[in-house]
Amino acid sequence: MALMESAHEIPKSEGIVLVLRQKFKEAMKAMNISFKGPHSFSRIQERLRVEYGKNDEACREVRVMKKLMKLSDYVCIVAINGGAVGTGFLLFDRFVLTNCHVVKDVLKGTVPLQDNVTVHFEYEEFNSQSLKEVKVEELVAFRDFTDESGYSYDWALLKLDETADISCSCLLEHFGYLPESGGLCIIGHPGCGVKKIDPCFIIAATDYSKTVGKHCKRNPKGVVCNPEQYGEEGPIQWVGPNFFDYVNNNITKKGPIVGYNTCFYFGSSGSPVFDNNCKVVALHSGGYFYHNEKNESQSVIEYGYLLSYIIEDMIIKLVETKKFDVLRKYLSVDYNEKQNIRDDVKKLAESSGFTGFNDALQSNEVSDDKDLEDFFHFICQKETVGMECE
């Protein structure tokens, strides 16, 4: 049947048309699309195409979602004195990775570690009576500081009780490097509630300023934020463009991160971030949260620290603190990018002048273990002359 070439007006539709036109104008205004100028229609078409592309990018194939659901078993909620404080995931063996700020009370010494810090891998519905509580035995390693350039470190490695029954494997086996673009999925405990999954997409570093600018335009009268959340002193207060200037400046100095928009706010720090191939690429760590004039909760942008850089820094820290038993557990895990990480650790040690690997080769604990000794010899090897360090 041929399509009709002419259009016919729906009887008594004038009122509906007026309402639809008004709704369309409101939608375009919310998206900061101007009707002015000779090319306004083409701008609208292009913007809607881009927005559709973003939504389409956030979609996931069923096979991907099925795999992510299995990988969600590695994700846990972290609790202190019975109260949930954040998220974590089993990185390797019995070691859970989370953000350092999640366990800040332990670091400050206000909460003793023994019997007070626990993780739960099965918190997927409210009032669950079958949760298995696993005690945290040791805070093995951590970094929590910002250097002079603004580069931030915020990770902590927790060792679980040796007697606990850990049935799942580890996410290190599913490690991957961050792709340049595409979709992401975060699995965690937003609001310290039940386990959830949120599909989102990568915001390119070149688009950070544009993202901040959109929020600034939407809030010409200023926003409400808590400066203490961003390392500043002072009570909750009204701020104008200064908040968005701070975000724009701070996000570019964070270091190796990935930016995205997610509904995972407080309580989800420490969640694993997966790419479209179900590879864990980052540790969800924070965002720039505020309340607008209507007291609605908003966030300019959220971010996660790249897992590749965390693993490299973690290895350096384990050597620095002589936690060779933990390093041995890490080296026992086989994963696709293991050699690339070794290469990057070698470059990091050389560029920073770190001598811990060379010093450790003299210890019996390293020389008596073939895996450790081979790894340390590789890091210390001088490529220019093909000699190992003595």
Secondary structure, 3 states (H helix, E strand, C coil): CCCCCCCCCCCCCHHHHHHHHHHHHHHHHHCCCCCCCCCHHHHHHHHHHHHHHHHHHCCCCHHHHHHHHHHHHHEEEEEECCEEEEEEEEEECCEEEECHHHHHHHHHCCCCCCCCEEEECCCCCCCCCCCCEEEEEEEEEEEEEECCCCCEEEEEEEEECCCCCCCCCCHHHHECCCCCCCEEEEEECHHHCCCEEEEEEEECHHHHHHHHHHHHHHCCCCEEECHHHHCCCCCCEEECHHHHHHHHHHHCCCCCEEEECCCCCCCCCCCEEEECCCCEEEEEEEEEEEECCCCCEEEEEEEEEEHHHHHHHHHHHHHHCCCHHHHHHHHCCCCCCHHHHHHHHHHHHHHHCCCHHHHHCCCHHHHCCHHHHHHHHHHHCECCCCECCC
